[in-house]
């Protein structure tokens, strides 16, 4: 096994590579005595568990269902429900970008994570300061960030012929 491959500890096979810059002495690798739970292994496990729910048609269906349920609940509770879903999708994209550098994840990861934090703040803040950020606004932000991410990916693909931000990156549709 060479220095840029993840150790088999923690259930990961040798085909999963550490992100760029995660050499053997990196804090991203599991240290002895940590039970094989380095940041890379945690992110990889999260990505694998969440991926079936957030990608493709399942991701579209789940997003529509969650936003519809949040709208039915309404108010602060609805914003909290929608924010939880947006946080799941955002952190998945952050982990996925770390894994394979998919271009859209460079936008959707931080964008959705910030949208979720704003939603949690709107749900928790007393008064009317954040009353404008309700389920409808959050759904619009979700779709706008999605469009921006995939728009950037199309531009990169047109210029470079690949949908990742590094050579050798594997887009989920290509796996």
C-alpha positions as CSV (number, residue, x, y, z in Angstrom):
1,X,0.0,0.0,0.0
2,X,1.5,3.4,-0.9
3,X,1.2,6.5,1.2
4,X,-1.8,8.0,-0.4
5,X,-4.1,5.0,0.1
6,X,-6.4,4.7,3.1
7,X,-5.6,1.9,5.5
8,X,-8.0,-1.0,5.7
9,X,-8.8,-0.2,9.3
10,X,-12.3,1.0,9.8
11,X,-13.7,-1.1,7.0
12,X,-12.2,0.8,4.0
13,X,-10.5,-1.2,1.3
14,X,-7.3,0.0,-0.4
15,X,-9.2,1.3,-3.4
16,X,-10.3,4.4,-1.4
17,X,-7.7,7.0,-1.6
18,X,-7.1,9.8,0.8
19,X,-7.6,13.3,-0.4
20,X,-4.8,15.2,-1.9
21,X,-2.3,16.3,0.8
22,X,-3.3,13.5,3.2
23,X,0.0,11.7,3.4
24,X,0.9,9.2,6.1
25,X,1.7,11.9,8.8
26,X,-1.4,13.9,8.0
27,X,-4.1,14.6,10.6
28,X,-6.6,13.2,8.1
29,X,-5.2,9.7,8.6
30,X,-6.2,7.6,11.6
31,X,-3.7,7.6,14.4
32,X,-2.8,4.6,16.5
33,X,-5.2,4.4,19.4
34,X,-8.0,6.2,17.6
35,X,-9.8,3.1,16.5
36,X,-9.2,3.8,12.8
37,X,-11.5,6.8,12.9
38,X,-9.6,9.5,11.2
39,X,-11.5,12.4,9.5
40,X,-11.2,10.7,6.2
41,X,-12.8,7.4,7.4
42,X,-15.6,9.3,9.1
43,X,-16.3,11.4,6.0
44,X,-16.1,8.3,3.7
45,X,-18.6,6.4,5.9
46,X,-21.0,9.3,6.0
47,X,-20.8,9.7,2.2
48,X,-21.5,6.0,1.6
49,X,-24.5,5.9,4.0
50,X,-26.1,9.1,2.7
51,X,-25.4,8.8,-1.0
52,X,-28.4,6.6,-1.9
53,X,-30.8,9.2,-0.4
54,X,-29.3,12.3,-1.9
55,X,-28.2,11.4,-5.5
56,X,-30.3,10.9,-8.6
57,X,-34.0,10.4,-8.7
58,X,-34.0,9.4,-5.0
59,X,-32.4,12.7,-4.0
60,X,-35.0,14.6,-6.0
61,X,-37.9,12.6,-4.5
62,X,-36.5,13.0,-1.0
63,X,-36.0,16.7,-1.4
64,X,-39.5,17.3,-2.7
65,X,-41.0,15.1,0.1
66,X,-39.0,16.9,2.8
67,X,-39.8,20.4,1.5
68,X,-43.5,19.4,1.2
69,X,-43.6,18.1,4.7
70,X,-41.8,21.1,6.0
71,X,-44.2,23.4,4.3
72,X,-47.2,21.4,5.7
73,X,-45.8,21.9,9.2
74,X,-45.0,25.5,8.5
75,X,-43.4,28.2,10.7
76,X,-40.2,27.7,12.6
77,X,-40.7,23.9,12.9
78,X,-41.0,23.7,9.1
79,X,-37.8,25.7,8.6
80,X,-36.0,23.4,11.1
81,X,-37.2,20.3,9.2
82,X,-36.1,21.7,5.8
83,X,-32.8,22.9,7.4
84,X,-32.1,19.4,8.6
85,X,-32.4,18.0,5.1
86,X,-30.4,20.8,3.6
87,X,-27.7,20.1,6.2
88,X,-27.6,16.4,5.3
89,X,-27.3,17.2,1.6
90,X,-24.7,19.9,2.2
91,X,-22.4,17.8,4.4
92,X,-22.8,14.9,2.0
93,X,-21.5,17.2,-0.8
94,X,-18.6,18.4,1.3
95,X,-17.6,14.8,2.0
96,X,-18.1,13.9,-1.6
97,X,-16.0,16.8,-2.8
98,X,-13.3,15.7,-0.5
99,X,-13.6,12.2,-1.9
100,X,-13.6,12.8,-5.6
101,X,-13.6,16.6,-6.3
102,X,-16.9,16.6,-8.3
103,X,-17.3,20.2,-9.5
104,X,-20.8,20.8,-8.4
105,X,-20.0,19.7,-4.9
106,X,-17.6,22.6,-4.6
107,X,-20.7,24.9,-4.8
108,X,-23.5,22.7,-3.3
109,X,-21.5,21.6,-0.3
110,X,-20.7,25.0,1.2
111,X,-23.9,26.6,-0.3
112,X,-26.3,24.1,1.2
113,X,-24.4,24.0,4.5
114,X,-24.6,27.8,4.9
115,X,-28.3,27.7,3.8
116,X,-29.0,25.1,6.5
117,X,-27.2,27.2,9.2
118,X,-29.2,30.2,8.2
119,X,-32.4,28.1,8.4
120,X,-31.5,26.8,11.9
121,X,-30.8,30.4,12.9
122,X,-34.2,31.5,11.5
123,X,-35.9,28.7,13.4
124,X,-34.2,29.5,16.7
125,X,-34.1,33.4,16.6
126,X,-36.9,35.0,18.6
127,X,-38.7,37.9,17.0
128,X,-39.1,38.7,13.3
129,X,-35.6,39.4,12.3
130,X,-35.3,36.3,10.1
131,X,-39.0,35.8,9.4
132,X,-38.3,36.2,5.7
133,X,-36.3,32.9,5.7
134,X,-39.1,30.4,5.7
135,X,-39.5,27.1,3.9
136,X,-40.3,28.7,0.5
137,X,-37.2,30.9,0.7
138,X,-35.1,27.9,1.7
139,X,-36.4,25.8,-1.2
140,X,-35.6,28.6,-3.6
141,X,-32.0,28.9,-2.2
142,X,-31.7,25.0,-2.4
143,X,-32.6,25.0,-6.1
144,X,-30.5,28.1,-6.9
145,X,-27.4,26.5,-5.3
146,X,-28.1,23.3,-7.1
147,X,-28.4,25.1,-10.5
148,X,-25.2,27.1,-9.8
149,X,-23.3,23.9,-8.9
150,X,-24.3,22.0,-12.0
151,X,-23.9,25.1,-14.2
152,X,-20.3,25.4,-13.0
153,X,-19.8,21.7,-13.6
154,X,-21.1,22.0,-17.2
155,X,-18.7,24.9,-17.8
156,X,-15.8,23.0,-16.5
157,X,-16.8,19.9,-18.5
158,X,-17.0,21.9,-21.7
159,X,-13.5,23.4,-21.1
160,X,-11.7,20.3,-19.7
161,X,-13.7,17.3,-20.8
162,X,-14.2,16.1,-17.2
163,X,-16.7,16.9,-14.5
164,X,-14.2,16.8,-11.6
165,X,-11.7,19.5,-10.5
166,X,-8.7,17.2,-10.7
167,X,-7.3,14.7,-13.1
168,X,-8.3,11.2,-12.1
169,X,-11.3,12.3,-10.1
170,X,-14.3,10.0,-10.6
171,X,-17.7,11.5,-11.0
172,X,-20.4,9.4,-9.3
173,X,-22.1,8.7,-12.6
174,X,-18.8,7.2,-13.8
175,X,-18.3,4.9,-10.8
